[in-house]
Amino acid sequence: MSTERKTVKRAHLSPLHMAAGAERKHPRVIDAGHVKEWVGIGWIEVREATKADLAAYPHVID
């Protein structure tokens, strides 16, 4: 089992990038310990990230 976590740059999560197809690649991310979900026009905070979330979704980096 890999302990390396997946990451995605914040710049790749801009509304322009998301509308151009990134929404299929990154529909949910971990940002500052919270799960955020793309809803077509922006990001909404879903909940505080659980251990399962931390393993499943990419972490936002600057």
HELIX and SHEET records of a PDB file:
HELIX    1   1 ARG A   10  LEU A   13  5                                   4    
HELIX    2   2 PRO A   15  HIS A   17  1                                   3    
HELIX    3   3 MET A   18  ALA A   22  3                                   5    
HELIX    4   4 GLU A   23  LYS A   25  1                                   3    
HELIX    5   5 LYS A   51  ALA A   56  1                                   6    
SHEET    1   A 2 THR A   7  LYS A   9  0                                        
SHEET    2   A 2 HIS A  59  ILE A  61  1                                        
SHEET    1   B 3 ARG A  28  ASP A  31  0                                        
SHEET    2   B 3 HIS A  34  TRP A  38 -1                                        
SHEET    3   B 3 TRP A  43  GLU A  48 -1                                        
END                                                                             
